[in-house]
């Protein structure tokens, strides 16, 4: 059982690390495409804009799941998980701040084009 838990935590930490590095890049890309509609006209259709907003919500969803998993992993199994989860937390926090700023910017500028 102990080996199963270790394998589960290793795989979970790897997935979380990939998401932690990928989500800030996706958030930045979604904001860049939204900010420059004249430069990327094919990617600024209503469907792509909705997909960009969905991408900006992803860090919040991942962070909601992250809290419980991090607490369980740090308390139930002590190896290097605490520091790995701490690094993932910092990157996910950056993604959340970037996404929150982007969502606020989209909401405050209003609708330039009808969806």
C-alpha positions in Angstrom: 0.0 0.0 0.0 2.8 2.4 0.8 4.3 1.9 -2.6 1.0 2.6 -4.3 0.6 5.9 -2.3 4.2 6.9 -3.3 3.5 6.1 -7.0 0.2 8.0 -6.8 1.9 11.1 -5.2 4.8 11.0 -7.7 2.4 10.9 -10.7 0.2 13.6 -9.1 3.1 15.9 -8.4 4.4 15.4 -12.0 0.9 16.3 -13.4 0.7 19.3 -11.1 4.1 20.5 -12.0 3.3 20.4 -15.7 0.1 22.3 -15.2 1.8 24.8 -12.9 4.2 25.7 -15.7 1.7 25.4 -18.5 -1.2 27.5 -17.1 0.7 30.8 -16.8 1.8 30.4 -20.5 -1.7 29.6 -21.6 -3.1 32.5 -19.6 -0.6 34.9 -21.2 -1.3 33.5 -24.7 -5.1 34.0 -24.2 -4.6 37.6 -23.0 -2.2 38.3 -25.9 -4.7 37.0 -28.5 -7.5 39.0 -26.9 -5.4 42.2 -26.7 -4.3 42.1 -30.4 -7.4 41.3 -32.4 -6.1 43.0 -35.5 -2.9 41.0 -35.5 -4.7 37.6 -35.0 -8.1 38.0 -36.7 -8.7 34.3 -37.3 -8.2 33.6 -33.5 -10.5 36.3 -32.4 -13.8 34.8 -33.4 -16.5 34.5 -30.7 -15.7 30.8 -30.2 -12.0 31.4 -29.7 -12.7 34.3 -27.3 -14.9 32.1 -25.2 -12.2 29.4 -25.2 -9.7 32.0 -24.1 -12.0 33.0 -21.2 -12.3 29.3 -20.2 -8.5 29.0 -20.2 -8.3 32.0 -17.9 -10.6 30.1 -15.4 -8.4 27.0 -15.5 -5.9 28.1 -12.8 -8.7 28.7 -10.3 -10.1 25.2 -10.9 -6.7 23.6 -10.6 -5.9 25.6 -7.4 -9.2 24.5 -5.9 -8.2 20.8 -6.3 -4.6 21.6 -5.4 -5.4 22.7 -1.8 -6.8 19.4 -0.7 -4.2 17.3 -2.4 -1.4 19.3 -1.1 -2.6 19.2 2.5 -3.2 15.4 2.2 0.2 14.7 0.6 2.1 16.9 3.1 0.4 15.3 6.1 0.0 11.7 5.0 3.4 11.1 3.3 6.5 13.0 4.0 9.3 13.0 1.4 10.1 15.8 -1.0 6.4 16.5 -1.7 6.2 19.5 0.5 8.8 21.4 -1.4 7.5 20.2 -4.8 4.0 21.3 -3.9 5.4 24.6 -2.6 7.0 25.3 -6.0 3.8 24.3 -7.8 1.9 26.6 -5.5 4.0 29.6 -6.4 3.6 29.0 -10.2 -0.2 28.4 -9.8 -0.5 31.6 -7.7 1.3 33.5 -10.5 -1.2 31.9 -13.0 -4.1 32.9 -10.8 -3.0 36.5 -10.5 -2.3 36.8 -14.2 -5.7 35.2 -15.0 -7.5 37.3 -12.5 -6.0 40.5 -14.0 -7.0 39.3 -17.4 -10.5 38.5 -16.4 -10.8 41.9 -14.7 -9.4 43.6 -17.8 -11.9 41.8 -20.1 -14.8 42.6 -17.8 -13.8 46.3 -17.3 -13.3 47.0 -21.1 -16.7 45.7 -21.9 -17.7 44.1 -25.1 -16.0 45.6 -28.2 -17.6 43.0 -30.5 -20.8 41.1 -30.0 -20.2 37.4 -29.2 
